[in-house]
Amino acid sequence: MEQVALNIDTIAKNVERDSITVSYSKFVQELMVSDDIIRKTELNEYVTEIFTHTRSSNQNIYSIVLLSSKDKQTSDSLHYNNDILKTLEGIYNFKSDEFRKPVFSSIVRDRSDAFYYYSYISPIFSSYDNSKIGSCIFLLDTRELEKLVNTTELTKNSLLLILDADNRVIVSNKGLKAGDYYEDVFWQEGVSSTAKDEIVYEGKKSLVQYKKIESTDWKIISVLPTAELTKDMKPIVTLGIWLGLIMIIMLAAIGSIFMYNTTRPIMLIVRFLSRVGDRELNYRLKIPSTNEVGIIATHINHMLDNVEEMTRNTVENQTSLYEAELSKKQAELSALQSQINPHFLYNTLNCLSSIGLAYDVSEVVSISSAMSSIFRYSIKGQDLVSIKDEMGCIKDYLLIMDIRYQGKFEIVIEMKESILEMKSLKMILQPIVENAMYHGLEMKTGSGRLSIQGFISEEGYLQIDIEDDGIGMTEAQLSELLTGIRESANTELLGTDKQGIGLSNINKRIRLQFGAQYGLDVASEAGKGTKVTVRLPIIEPTGKMHLLL
């Protein structure tokens, strides 16, 4: 059905294409409006050549008629019947100005030879002022469609119908008369015309399928006897039944052998493991068999010997291993904290030198005070400090940056007082702010904005977002950065930029101190900015910590 529908649709599109070619030929356009008899005679010769060429290139076209608005007719005189033209005019009134859309007609009969035809009727519009100047009518032979249906592969008693828009039979593969109505055909057989799936046709249970062809408004209907669809499967079903019986007998024999040689020893192993599960570790399995089950029993006994020895060693070494692990973690924390890049120090000293030499103003005092506060804060002995102290360090740093860039950047800090009293690791926020300034905002043309927000997330952890609207990162740069953070490599913001602060170090410090559920997330888009999210546990001023499970 899909193939037949595709072929009919192809025929329709080819006819539509040829109709357009004929209608908008310059000779046809001139013939439709010309009143000069001599010129019309010349144009008729050209148009006749167009007709001949069109019919030779499309075997479905039986005849062509051009009808001007002045009721003057030009046709392929060999083939066209005026009775058919009058019938079509009575149905579609194509001479009127209201007829402005092409249409495929219902089938019409040629009384002289008793054959049915269908037409493609298309209005012709002037290529100058778009007014209607006539109509182009293609007469199409249904016998070409009979060839299409008869060459379709079907089962012996299947029925294939092509119906026009009025549900009249155009062609069928079983001798149904062209022009009969589809409902009449089925009512004669005692079958409901509303059947959509299964019907009884010619005394046989059959499947009915419908498909509509949108280009012509036709329908294809197939009726296939169910028995013929499944006929070829009967030998396969018989073979399957015999193979199934043979397989059942073979499986029963194999199962009996398997039960005897395998199941009994396995049951012994199950009972043995039950006793071992009850902490009878000194009990050993005894199976005399030398097959695979016997080998398993031997390995289980060796395993129990090894477990017993390992248990003794574990008890002896547990305390020393625990202390070694604590020492290792402390060493990693100290090492990571010492790796913070001194980039800020160098840039600040350069800034101080430049301002001092150029201006001799009070800004040097402000920078020196802020610098002194930052260094005093960084060498504090304790690892846990309040968020308020962390923000104080950031504000000192931003004071220096504001003097250096002369108010180029807008700084927005949003944190409640309750969050400022909570505790965090020291020096984990200032490096992120520095990265935002140097790698995001400093390279941006014009002013920029840096936002720092702290709040308690819905999941129950402390979240601090540091976001800038700087130059951002490409997808490749962001992917490289996130990979470095996840793998705890010595990766810096913007790939190999030596001025970047090691975000991976900060992430690793947080994870080692509080667990894998905390750390950093980075989101960025080139040209729009970067957002770093810090996830921390809630640590109250008293030191009480709320960790996520």
C-alpha positions as CSV (number, residue, x, y, z in Angstrom):
1,M,0.0,0.0,0.0
2,E,2.8,2.4,0.8
3,Q,4.5,1.7,-2.5
4,V,1.2,2.1,-4.5
5,A,0.5,5.3,-2.6
6,L,4.0,6.6,-3.3
7,N,3.7,5.8,-7.1
8,I,0.3,7.6,-7.3
9,D,1.7,10.6,-5.4
10,T,4.6,10.7,-7.8
11,I,2.2,10.6,-10.8
12,A,0.2,13.4,-9.3
13,K,3.3,15.6,-8.7
14,N,4.5,15.0,-12.2
15,V,1.1,16.0,-13.6
16,E,1.1,19.1,-11.4
17,R,4.6,20.0,-12.6
18,D,3.7,19.5,-16.3
19,S,0.5,21.6,-15.8
20,I,2.6,24.5,-14.4
21,T,5.1,24.1,-17.3
22,V,2.3,24.3,-19.9
23,S,0.2,27.0,-18.1
24,Y,3.1,29.4,-17.8
25,S,4.7,28.9,-21.2
26,K,5.0,32.3,-22.9
27,F,3.3,30.8,-26.0
28,V,0.3,29.6,-23.9
29,Q,0.1,32.8,-22.0
30,E,0.0,34.8,-25.3
31,L,-2.5,32.4,-26.9
32,M,-4.9,32.8,-24.0
33,V,-5.2,36.6,-24.5
34,S,-4.4,37.1,-28.2
35,D,-7.2,38.2,-30.6
36,D,-4.9,38.3,-33.7
37,I,-6.0,35.3,-35.9
38,I,-2.7,35.1,-37.7
39,R,-0.7,35.3,-34.5
40,K,-3.0,32.7,-32.9
41,T,-2.3,30.3,-35.8
42,E,1.4,30.6,-35.2
43,L,1.0,30.2,-31.5
44,N,-1.2,27.1,-32.0
45,E,1.7,25.4,-33.8
46,Y,4.0,26.1,-30.8
47,V,1.5,25.0,-28.3
48,T,0.8,21.8,-30.2
49,E,4.5,21.1,-30.0
50,I,4.4,21.7,-26.2
51,F,1.4,19.3,-25.9
52,T,3.3,16.6,-27.9
53,H,6.4,17.0,-25.8
54,T,4.5,16.9,-22.5
55,R,2.5,13.8,-23.5
56,S,5.6,12.0,-24.7
57,S,7.5,12.7,-21.4
58,N,4.5,11.6,-19.2
59,Q,2.7,8.5,-20.4
60,N,-0.1,9.0,-17.9
61,I,-1.4,12.1,-19.8
62,Y,-4.0,11.1,-22.4
63,S,-4.9,14.5,-23.7
64,I,-4.5,18.2,-22.9
65,V,-7.1,21.1,-23.3
66,L,-6.5,24.8,-22.9
67,L,-9.7,26.9,-22.4
68,S,-9.4,30.7,-22.4
69,S,-11.6,33.0,-20.4
70,K,-13.1,34.0,-23.8
71,D,-14.3,30.5,-24.1
72,K,-11.9,29.7,-26.9
73,Q,-10.5,26.1,-26.8
74,T,-7.2,24.7,-27.8
75,S,-6.7,21.0,-27.4
76,D,-4.9,17.9,-28.4
77,S,-7.5,17.1,-31.1
78,L,-6.5,13.5,-31.4
79,H,-7.7,12.4,-28.0
80,Y,-10.1,14.8,-26.2
81,N,-13.9,14.2,-26.0
82,N,-16.2,17.2,-25.6
83,D,-18.6,15.1,-23.6
84,I,-16.0,14.6,-20.9
85,L,-15.2,18.4,-20.9
86,K,-18.9,19.3,-20.5
87,T,-19.2,16.7,-17.6
88,L,-16.2,18.2,-15.8
89,E,-17.5,21.7,-16.3
90,G,-20.8,20.8,-14.8
91,I,-19.1,19.4,-11.7
92,Y,-16.3,21.9,-11.1
93,N,-17.5,25.1,-13.0
94,F,-13.9,25.8,-13.9
95,K,-14.9,28.7,-16.3
96,S,-16.0,30.9,-13.4
97,D,-13.6,33.3,-11.6
98,E,-14.3,31.5,-8.3
99,F,-12.4,28.5,-9.6
100,R,-8.8,29.4,-8.6
101,K,-7.3,26.3,-7.1
102,P,-6.1,23.2,-9.1
103,V,-8.0,20.0,-8.4
104,F,-7.9,16.3,-9.4
105,S,-11.3,15.3,-10.6
106,S,-13.4,12.2,-9.9
107,I,-13.4,9.6,-12.6
108,V,-15.5,10.3,-15.7
109,R,-16.6,8.0,-18.4
110,D,-16.0,8.3,-22.2
111,R,-19.2,7.1,-23.7
112,S,-17.5,6.3,-27.0
113,D,-15.1,3.7,-25.7
114,A,-16.6,3.0,-22.2
115,F,-13.2,3.8,-20.5
116,Y,-12.9,5.9,-17.4
117,Y,-10.6,8.8,-17.1
118,Y,-9.7,11.4,-14.4
119,S,-8.5,14.9,-15.0
120,Y,-6.2,17.5,-13.4
121,I,-7.9,20.9,-13.8
122,S,-5.7,24.0,-13.2
123,P,-6.6,27.7,-13.6
124,I,-4.2,29.7,-15.7
125,F,-3.2,33.1,-14.3
126,S,-1.5,35.9,-16.3
127,S,2.2,36.3,-15.5
128,Y,1.7,40.1,-15.8
129,D,-1.2,41.0,-13.6
130,N,-2.1,37.7,-12.0
131,S,-5.6,37.7,-13.4
132,K,-7.3,34.5,-14.5
133,I,-7.0,34.1,-18.3
134,G,-8.1,30.5,-18.7
135,S,-7.9,26.8,-17.6
136,C,-5.6,23.9,-18.3
137,I,-7.1,20.4,-18.3
138,F,-5.1,17.2,-18.4
139,L,-7.1,14.1,-19.2
140,L,-5.4,11.1,-17.5
141,D,-6.0,7.4,-18.4
142,T,-6.9,5.0,-15.6
143,R,-5.4,2.1,-17.6
144,E,-1.9,3.2,-16.4
145,L,-3.1,2.8,-12.8
146,E,-4.4,-0.7,-13.7
147,K,-0.8,-1.6,-14.6
148,L,0.4,-0.3,-11.3
149,V,-2.2,-2.3,-9.3
150,N,-1.7,-5.5,-11.3
151,T,2.1,-5.5,-10.8
152,T,1.7,-5.2,-7.0
153,E,2.6,-8.4,-5.1
154,L,-0.4,-9.7,-3.3
155,T,-1.7,-13.0,-1.9
156,K,-4.0,-15.1,-4.2
157,N,-7.3,-13.9,-2.9
158,S,-6.4,-10.4,-1.8
159,L,-8.3,-7.3,-3.0
160,L,-6.7,-4.0,-3.7
161,L,-8.8,-0.9,-4.6
162,I,-8.1,2.7,-5.6
163,L,-11.1,5.0,-4.9
164,D,-11.6,8.6,-6.0
165,A,-12.8,11.4,-3.7
166,D,-16.5,10.2,-4.2
167,N,-15.6,6.6,-3.1
168,R,-16.0,5.3,-6.6
169,V,-13.8,2.5,-7.8
170,I,-11.0,3.7,-10.1
171,V,-9.1,0.4,-10.5
172,S,-9.0,-2.9,-8.7
173,N,-7.1,-6.2,-9.0
174,K,-10.1,-8.5,-9.0
175,G,-12.3,-7.1,-11.8
176,L,-14.5,-4.8,-9.8
177,K,-16.2,-2.4,-12.2
178,A,-14.7,1.1,-12.5
179,G,-17.3,3.7,-11.4
180,D,-19.0,1.5,-8.8
181,Y,-19.3,3.0,-5.4
182,Y,-17.2,1.4,-2.7
183,E,-20.1,1.1,-0.2
184,D,-22.2,-0.7,-2.9
185,V,-19.5,-3.3,-3.5
186,F,-19.3,-4.2,0.1
187,W,-23.0,-4.1,0.7
188,Q,-23.4,-6.7,-2.1
189,E,-21.2,-9.0,-0.1
190,G,-23.1,-8.3,3.1
191,V,-20.2,-6.5,4.8
192,S,-20.4,-3.2,6.7
193,S,-18.7,-0.3,4.9
194,T,-17.6,1.1,8.3
195,A,-15.3,-1.8,9.0
196,K,-11.8,-0.6,10.1
197,D,-9.9,-3.8,11.0
198,E,-11.4,-7.3,10.6
199,I,-14.3,-8.2,8.2
200,V,-15.7,-11.2,6.5
201,Y,-15.2,-10.8,2.7
202,E,-16.3,-13.5,0.2
203,G,-16.9,-15.8,3.2
204,K,-13.3,-15.4,4.5
205,K,-12.1,-13.6,7.6
206,S,-10.0,-10.7,6.3
207,L,-8.0,-7.7,7.4
208,V,-8.9,-4.3,5.9
209,Q,-6.5,-1.4,5.7
210,Y,-7.0,2.2,4.5
211,K,-4.6,4.8,3.3
212,K,-5.5,8.3,2.0
213,I,-3.4,10.0,-0.7
214,E,-3.4,13.7,0.2
215,S,-2.3,15.0,-3.2
216,T,-5.4,13.6,-5.0
217,D,-7.8,13.0,-2.2
218,W,-8.0,9.3,-3.2
219,K,-8.0,6.3,-1.0
220,I,-6.3,2.9,-1.3
221,I,-8.1,-0.1,0.4
222,S,-6.6,-3.6,0.7
223,V,-8.5,-6.7,1.9
224,L,-6.2,-9.6,2.8
225,P,-7.6,-13.0,4.0
226,T,-6.0,-13.8,7.4
227,A,-5.5,-17.4,6.5
228,E,-3.2,-16.5,3.5
229,L,-1.1,-14.2,5.7
230,T,-0.3,-17.1,8.1
231,K,-0.2,-19.9,5.5
232,D,3.6,-19.9,5.1
233,M,4.1,-20.1,8.9
234,K,2.5,-23.5,9.3
235,P,5.6,-25.6,8.5
236,I,7.6,-23.4,10.9
237,V,5.1,-23.9,13.7
238,T,5.2,-27.7,13.1
239,L,9.0,-27.7,13.2
240,G,9.0,-25.5,16.3
241,I,6.7,-28.0,18.1
242,W,9.0,-30.9,17.3
243,L,12.1,-29.1,18.3
244,G,10.4,-28.0,21.5
245,L,9.6,-31.7,22.4
246,I,13.1,-32.8,21.7
247,M,14.6,-30.0,23.8
248,I,12.3,-30.9,26.7
249,I,13.4,-34.5,26.7
250,M,17.1,-33.5,26.4
251,L,16.8,-30.9,29.2
252,A,15.0,-33.5,31.5
253,A,17.9,-36.0,31.0
254,I,20.6,-33.3,31.5
255,G,18.8,-32.0,34.6
256,S,18.7,-35.4,36.2
257,I,22.5,-35.9,35.7
258,F,23.1,-32.3,37.0
259,M,21.0,-32.9,40.1
260,Y,22.9,-36.0,41.0
261,N,26.5,-34.7,40.4
262,T,26.1,-31.1,41.4
263,T,23.1,-30.3,43.5
264,R,23.9,-32.7,46.4
265,P,27.5,-31.4,46.9
266,I,26.2,-27.8,46.6
267,M,23.7,-28.4,49.3
268,L,26.6,-29.6,51.5
269,I,28.4,-26.4,50.8
270,V,25.3,-24.3,51.6
271,R,24.9,-26.0,55.0
272,F,28.6,-25.5,55.6
273,L,28.4,-21.8,54.8
274,S,25.4,-21.5,57.2
275,R,27.6,-22.9,60.1
276,V,30.5,-20.5,59.1
277,G,27.9,-17.7,59.1
278,D,27.2,-18.6,62.7
279,R,30.9,-17.8,63.5
280,E,32.1,-21.4,63.6
281,L,35.3,-20.3,61.8
282,N,37.3,-23.4,62.9
283,Y,35.0,-25.8,61.0
284,R,36.2,-27.0,57.6
285,L,34.4,-28.5,54.6
286,K,34.9,-32.1,53.7
287,I,33.8,-33.2,50.2
288,P,35.5,-36.3,48.7
289,S,34.6,-35.4,45.2
290,T,37.4,-34.4,42.8
291,N,35.3,-32.5,40.3
292,E,34.7,-28.7,40.2
293,V,32.6,-28.8,43.4
294,G,35.5,-30.5,45.2
295,I,37.9,-27.9,44.0
296,I,35.5,-25.2,45.2
297,A,35.5,-26.9,48.7
298,T,39.3,-26.9,48.8
299,H,39.5,-23.2,47.9
300,I,36.8,-22.4,50.5
301,N,39.0,-24.1,53.2
302,H,42.1,-22.2,52.1
303,M,40.0,-19.0,52.1
304,L,38.9,-19.6,55.7
305,D,42.5,-20.2,56.7
306,N,43.6,-16.9,55.1
307,V,40.6,-15.0,56.7
308,E,41.5,-16.3,60.1
309,E,45.1,-15.1,59.7
310,M,44.1,-11.8,58.2
311,T,41.7,-11.2,61.1
312,R,44.5,-11.6,63.6
313,N,46.8,-9.2,61.6
314,T,44.0,-6.7,61.3
315,V,43.3,-6.6,65.0
316,E,47.0,-6.1,65.7
317,N,47.6,-3.4,63.2
318,Q,44.2,-1.5,63.3
319,T,45.4,1.2,65.8
320,S,48.7,1.9,64.1
321,L,47.0,2.1,60.7
322,Y,44.3,4.5,62.0
323,E,47.0,6.8,63.4
324,A,49.0,6.7,60.2
325,E,45.9,7.6,58.2
326,L,45.2,10.6,60.4
327,S,48.8,11.8,60.0
328,K,48.6,11.4,56.2
329,K,45.4,13.5,55.9
330,Q,46.9,16.2,58.1
331,A,50.0,16.3,55.9
332,E,47.9,16.5,52.8
333,L,46.0,19.4,54.2
334,S,49.1,21.3,55.2
335,A,50.7,20.6,51.8
336,L,47.7,21.8,49.8
337,Q,47.3,24.9,52.0
338,S,50.9,25.8,51.3
339,Q,50.5,25.6,47.6
340,I,48.3,28.7,47.3
341,N,49.8,30.8,44.5
342,P,51.5,34.0,45.7
343,H,50.2,35.8,42.6
344,F,48.2,38.3,44.7
345,L,51.3,39.3,46.6
346,Y,53.3,40.2,43.4
347,N,50.4,42.1,41.8
348,T,49.7,44.1,45.0
349,L,53.4,45.0,45.4
350,N,53.5,46.2,41.8
351,C,50.4,48.2,42.4
352,L,51.8,49.9,45.5
353,S,55.0,50.7,43.7
354,S,53.2,52.2,40.8
355,I,50.9,54.4,42.9
356,G,53.6,55.5,45.2
357,L,55.8,56.6,42.4
358,A,53.1,58.3,40.4
359,Y,51.0,60.1,42.9
360,D,52.3,60.4,46.5
361,V,48.8,60.3,47.9
362,S,46.9,58.6,50.7
363,E,46.0,55.6,48.6
364,V,49.4,54.1,49.5
365,V,48.4,54.1,53.2
366,S,45.1,52.4,52.4
367,I,46.8,49.7,50.3
368,S,49.5,49.1,52.9
369,S,46.9,48.8,55.7
370,A,44.8,46.3,53.7
371,M,47.9,44.4,52.7
372,S,49.0,44.2,56.4
373,S,45.5,42.9,57.4
374,I,45.6,40.2,54.7
375,F,49.0,38.9,55.7
376,R,48.1,39.0,59.4
377,Y,45.0,36.9,58.6
378,S,46.8,34.4,56.3
379,I,49.4,33.4,59.0
380,K,46.8,32.8,61.7
381,G,47.3,29.4,63.2
382,Q,43.8,28.0,63.2
383,D,42.3,26.4,60.1
384,L,38.6,27.2,60.9
385,V,37.7,30.8,60.9
386,S,34.4,32.7,60.7
387,I,32.8,33.6,57.4
388,K,33.0,37.2,58.7
389,D,36.8,37.0,58.9
390,E,36.9,35.5,55.4
391,M,34.8,38.3,54.1
392,G,37.0,40.8,55.9
393,C,40.0,39.5,54.0
394,I,38.1,39.7,50.7
395,K,37.0,43.3,51.5
396,D,40.7,44.3,52.1
397,Y,41.6,42.7,48.8
398,L,38.7,44.4,47.0
399,L,39.8,47.8,48.5
400,I,43.2,47.4,46.9
401,M,41.5,46.4,43.6
402,D,39.2,49.4,43.7
403,I,42.1,51.8,44.2
404,R,44.0,50.1,41.4
405,Y,41.2,50.1,38.8
406,Q,39.7,53.4,40.0
407,G,36.1,52.1,40.6
408,K,35.9,50.2,37.3
409,F,34.1,47.3,38.9
410,E,30.8,47.2,40.9
411,I,31.0,44.9,44.0
412,V,27.8,43.4,45.4
413,I,27.9,41.3,48.6
414,E,24.7,39.7,50.0
415,M,25.0,37.7,53.2
416,K,22.9,37.6,56.3
417,E,24.4,38.2,59.7
418,S,23.7,34.6,60.8
419,I,25.8,33.3,57.9
420,L,28.7,35.6,58.7
421,E,28.9,34.0,62.2
422,M,29.3,30.5,60.7
423,K,32.8,29.0,60.3
424,S,34.8,27.8,57.3
425,L,38.3,26.9,56.2
426,K,40.7,29.8,56.0
427,M,41.6,31.3,52.7
428,I,39.2,29.4,50.4
429,L,37.1,32.4,49.2
430,Q,39.8,35.1,48.5
431,P,41.6,33.0,45.8
432,I,38.3,32.5,44.0
433,V,37.6,36.3,44.1
434,E,41.1,36.9,42.8
435,N,40.5,34.6,39.9
436,A,37.3,36.4,39.1
437,M,39.1,39.8,39.1
438,Y,42.2,38.8,37.1
439,H,40.9,36.2,34.7
440,G,37.3,37.5,34.2
441,L,36.9,41.3,34.9
442,E,40.5,42.6,34.3
443,M,40.4,41.4,30.6
444,K,36.9,42.8,30.0
445,T,36.4,46.1,28.1
446,G,34.5,48.6,30.1
447,S,33.0,48.2,33.6
448,G,32.2,44.9,35.3
449,R,30.3,43.4,38.2
450,L,31.3,41.0,40.9
451,S,28.6,39.4,43.1
452,I,29.1,37.4,46.3
453,Q,26.1,35.7,47.8
454,G,25.8,33.4,50.8
455,F,22.8,31.4,51.8
456,I,21.6,28.0,53.1
457,S,20.6,25.8,50.2
458,E,17.4,23.7,50.1
459,E,19.6,20.6,50.6
460,G,20.9,21.9,53.9
461,Y,24.4,23.1,53.2
462,L,26.0,26.5,53.2
463,Q,26.3,27.8,49.6
464,I,28.5,30.7,48.5
465,D,28.2,31.9,44.9
466,I,31.0,34.1,43.5
467,E,29.9,35.4,40.0
468,D,31.4,37.9,37.6
469,D,30.2,39.2,34.2
470,G,33.7,39.1,32.7
471,I,35.1,37.3,29.6
472,G,34.1,33.8,30.7
473,M,35.5,30.6,29.3
474,T,34.9,28.5,26.2
475,E,33.4,25.0,26.5
476,A,36.9,23.5,26.0
477,Q,38.5,25.7,28.7
478,L,35.6,24.9,31.1
479,S,35.8,21.2,30.4
480,E,39.6,21.2,31.1
481,L,39.1,23.1,34.3
482,L,36.4,20.8,35.6
483,T,38.4,17.8,34.8
484,G,41.4,19.2,36.8
485,I,39.1,19.9,39.7
486,R,37.6,16.5,39.7
487,E,40.9,14.7,39.4
488,S,42.5,17.0,42.0
489,A,45.2,17.9,39.5
490,N,47.3,21.1,39.8
491,T,44.9,22.7,37.3
492,E,44.4,26.5,37.3
493,L,41.7,28.6,36.0
494,L,41.8,29.1,32.2
495,G,43.9,26.0,31.7
496,T,47.7,26.6,31.8
497,D,47.5,30.3,32.8
498,K,50.3,30.7,35.4
499,Q,48.5,33.6,37.1
500,G,45.5,31.5,38.1
501,I,45.0,30.3,41.6
502,G,44.7,26.5,42.0
503,L,41.0,25.9,42.3
504,S,41.7,22.1,42.5
505,N,43.7,22.7,45.7
506,I,40.7,24.6,47.3
507,N,38.4,21.8,46.2
508,K,40.6,19.1,47.6
509,R,41.0,20.9,50.9
510,I,37.3,21.1,51.4
511,R,36.7,17.5,50.4
512,L,39.5,16.2,52.7
513,Q,38.2,18.2,55.6
514,F,34.5,17.7,55.3
515,G,33.8,14.9,52.8
516,A,33.1,14.2,49.1
517,Q,29.7,15.8,49.1
518,Y,31.2,19.3,49.5
519,G,33.6,21.3,47.2
520,L,33.4,23.5,44.2
521,D,31.3,23.8,41.0
522,V,32.1,26.1,38.1
523,A,29.8,27.3,35.3
524,S,30.9,29.7,32.6
525,E,30.0,30.9,29.1
526,A,32.4,32.8,26.8
527,G,31.6,36.5,26.7
528,K,29.0,36.3,29.6
529,G,31.0,35.5,32.7
530,T,31.8,32.8,35.2
531,K,30.1,31.5,38.4
532,V,31.9,29.5,41.1
533,T,29.7,27.8,43.7
534,V,31.2,26.7,47.0
535,R,29.4,24.1,49.0
536,L,30.3,23.9,52.8
537,P,28.8,22.3,55.8
538,I,27.0,24.4,58.3
539,I,29.4,25.0,61.2
540,E,27.9,27.0,64.1
541,P,30.0,29.6,66.0
542,T,30.2,27.0,68.9
543,G,31.9,24.6,66.5
544,K,28.9,22.3,66.1
545,M,28.9,20.9,62.5
546,H,25.9,19.8,60.5
547,L,27.1,17.4,57.8
548,L,25.0,15.9,55.0
549,L,24.6,12.2,54.9
